[in-house]
C-alpha cells in the first residue's frame, strides 16, 4: 500500500520537490506544477487541483498538445509510468488476449492518425468494453471537440491521482524529543528504541533511532500506515548519554522506559523526555 502524504507536507515542499512529486500526476509534464507554484502554499487539496487545471487550460496550444502526447496508448505493452501502469492494470488492459491487443492497437493507430495524439480516457472504474466503446465513438469527433475532450479526461486523471496521493489532513505519527534540564539544552546522541506489545503480552522491538543536535529524531518513530492501536514503549538509553557527558558526577539512570497507549491512529502522539542525572519526567505533547 502506498503511503499518502498530507497537504501540510505538500505546503512545506520546496519548488523542486513539488514539481517532482505532485507534478507527476500530469503524465511526464512537470510544467503544469511549475506554473502552479505561484499559488503555493495552497488552502486545501481542492484549491490546489483547481489551480493546476486552470494553469493547464491557460497554457499554449503547443504545451497542451505535448501533455496529450505524453500519455501512453491504452493497452500498450510498452513501459509506461507507474500511475498509468496501475490504472491500465486495474481496468484489465494489461491482461488483453492477442485478439483484444490487436483490436486495441488498431483503434489506437486509427485515432492517432486522425488527431495526432493518443486516445486518453480516465480508465479508473471502467471496463475494457466501455473503454473500447468510447474509442470507437470519439474517433468521429472533430479535432477541436476531441482536443477539449482529451484535456477534460486529463483533468479527471489528475484528480484521481491527486486524491490517491494526498490527504487533506495530517496523518497520524509518533514523535519524541529529549531535553537535558540539568544543562537546559537538547540531549544529543541518545539512542531511542521503540517497542510494541504483541498479542502474547510481550514487547517486541520494532524500531530504533538517535536524537540529533535538537534532541529530536530525524523522522517520526511511526507515521501514516505504521500507526496502529496498541501499547508501546519508548526506551531512552540515557546511561550512555550521561557517561559521555559526566566525568566525576554520578549518574543514576540507565534506561528510561515510557509506556503509553495509541488509541487514535490518525492523531499526532508526541512523547518527550526531560532528564537530569537523578530523575526524569514526561507528558503528552503535541
RAPE-V379555 format. One record per residue. RES is the residue in one letter. SS is DSSP state (alpha for helix, beta for strand, coil for the rest). PHI is phi in whole degrees, 0 to 359 (NA if undefined). Layout:
BEGIN
res-><RES RES>
ss-><SS SS>
phi-><PHI PHI>
END
This chain:
BEGIN
res-><X X X X X X X X X X X X X X X X X X X X X X X X X X X X X X X X X X X X X X X X X X X X X X X X X X X X X X X X X X X X X X X X X X X X X X X X X X X X X X X X X X X X X X X X X X X X X X X X X X X X X X X X X X X X X X X X X X X X X X X X X X X X X X X X X X X X X X X X X X X X X X X X X X X X X X X X X X X X X X X X X X X X X X X X X X X X X X X X X X X X X X X X X X X X X X X X X X X X X X X X X X X X X X X X X X X X X X X X X X X X X X X X X X X X X X X X X X X X X X X X X X X X X X X X X X X X X X X X X X X X X X X X X X X X X X X X X X X X X X X X X X X X X X>
ss-><coil coil coil coil beta beta alpha alpha alpha alpha alpha alpha coil coil alpha alpha alpha alpha alpha alpha alpha alpha alpha alpha alpha coil coil coil coil coil alpha alpha alpha alpha alpha alpha alpha alpha alpha coil coil coil coil coil alpha alpha alpha alpha alpha alpha alpha alpha alpha alpha alpha alpha alpha coil coil coil alpha alpha alpha alpha alpha alpha alpha alpha alpha coil coil coil coil coil coil coil coil coil coil coil coil alpha alpha alpha alpha alpha alpha alpha alpha alpha coil coil coil coil coil coil coil alpha alpha alpha alpha alpha alpha alpha alpha alpha alpha alpha alpha alpha alpha alpha alpha alpha alpha coil coil coil coil coil coil coil coil coil coil coil coil alpha alpha alpha alpha alpha alpha alpha alpha alpha alpha alpha coil coil coil coil alpha alpha alpha alpha alpha alpha alpha alpha alpha alpha alpha alpha alpha alpha alpha alpha alpha alpha alpha alpha alpha alpha alpha beta beta coil coil coil coil coil beta beta beta coil beta beta beta beta coil coil coil coil beta beta coil coil coil coil beta beta beta beta beta beta beta coil coil coil coil coil beta beta beta beta beta beta beta beta beta coil coil coil coil beta beta coil coil coil coil beta beta alpha alpha alpha coil coil coil beta beta beta beta beta beta beta beta alpha alpha alpha alpha alpha alpha alpha alpha coil coil coil coil coil coil coil coil coil coil beta beta beta beta beta beta beta coil coil coil coil coil beta beta beta beta beta beta beta beta beta coil coil beta beta beta beta beta beta beta coil>
phi-><NA 287 273 281 250 260 298 300 289 301 286 264 291 276 298 297 297 298 295 288 268 284 297 293 291 260 310 48 224 296 297 295 293 298 291 277 300 297 261 282 282 262 292 198 295 298 295 295 300 299 293 295 292 298 294 297 291 275 285 293 301 297 293 296 294 296 296 297 287 284 281 279 296 282 87 293 254 278 290 230 296 301 296 297 300 294 296 290 297 293 270 84 279 265 238 284 289 300 294 296 298 296 292 295 298 293 297 299 296 297 295 297 299 277 256 85 212 292 291 239 210 286 272 300 80 260 260 301 296 293 296 296 297 295 298 291 281 286 293 272 290 285 300 297 297 285 300 291 298 297 294 297 291 299 299 295 299 299 296 303 292 296 287 281 268 234 253 297 252 299 285 296 200 239 229 204 207 235 241 272 284 286 243 74 236 298 268 265 65 271 284 239 247 250 236 228 281 268 292 271 69 251 270 238 287 238 185 209 208 215 288 264 294 267 77 245 274 300 230 305 293 219 202 54 289 284 287 231 299 155 258 234 227 255 253 263 274 277 300 297 299 287 297 279 256 262 262 244 291 287 240 247 274 243 234 256 263 245 257 208 237 261 247 232 288 258 255 267 256 243 240 276 231 251 237 216 304 245 181 204 212 209 194 276 265 213>
END
